[in-house]
Amino acid sequence: MPFCLGLHPGFNVPLDDEEDFGDYVLTFEREETCDSPVLDPETGLVRTAARRPVLENTRQLPLCHELFAADALVLENLRSRKVCLYSKHSGRGVEMNFDGFDFFGVWQPQNAPFVCLEPWTGTATCDDEDDLFAHKRGVKLLGPGEGCQLACKITLL
């Protein structure tokens, strides 16, 4: 049986009226260099050849609303299995462990007071894929009697 699993937890940012969205940062457990494919707003497909840079030999991604002007960030090939979302001023936030998930989405609707941190085993449909679910990027296959356990742990900071 082919399957993909993705989580969609959202976190209130900022946590109080004395902070702004830009006071928050994502910190990965390891230095990362990665880009994100661009999402096509007309078709909803992930454009695998069109990419935008996200992280360059750094652990930190400062948040700003402009990061999500072209929709979600889709991060793949991360070495990190843990990320923290927190305020640079208060240190309050969340830590997320996402072992077993090959993709990590970061998303915010336009200027919303929250951000979503999304571990995924696969992605939305890509522009270089056919219409068979079993051929999707990141799809996992289970045989008869087989199982799969995945876990995401969220800790308050």
Secondary structure, 3 states (H helix, E strand, C coil): CEECCECCCEEECCCCCCCCHHHEEEEEEEEEEEEEEEECCCCCCEEEEEEEEEEEEEEEEECCHHHHCCCCEEEECCCCCEEEEEECCCCCEEEEECCCCCEEEEECCCCCCEEEEEEECCCCCECCCCCCHHHCCCCEECCCCCCCCCCCEEEEC
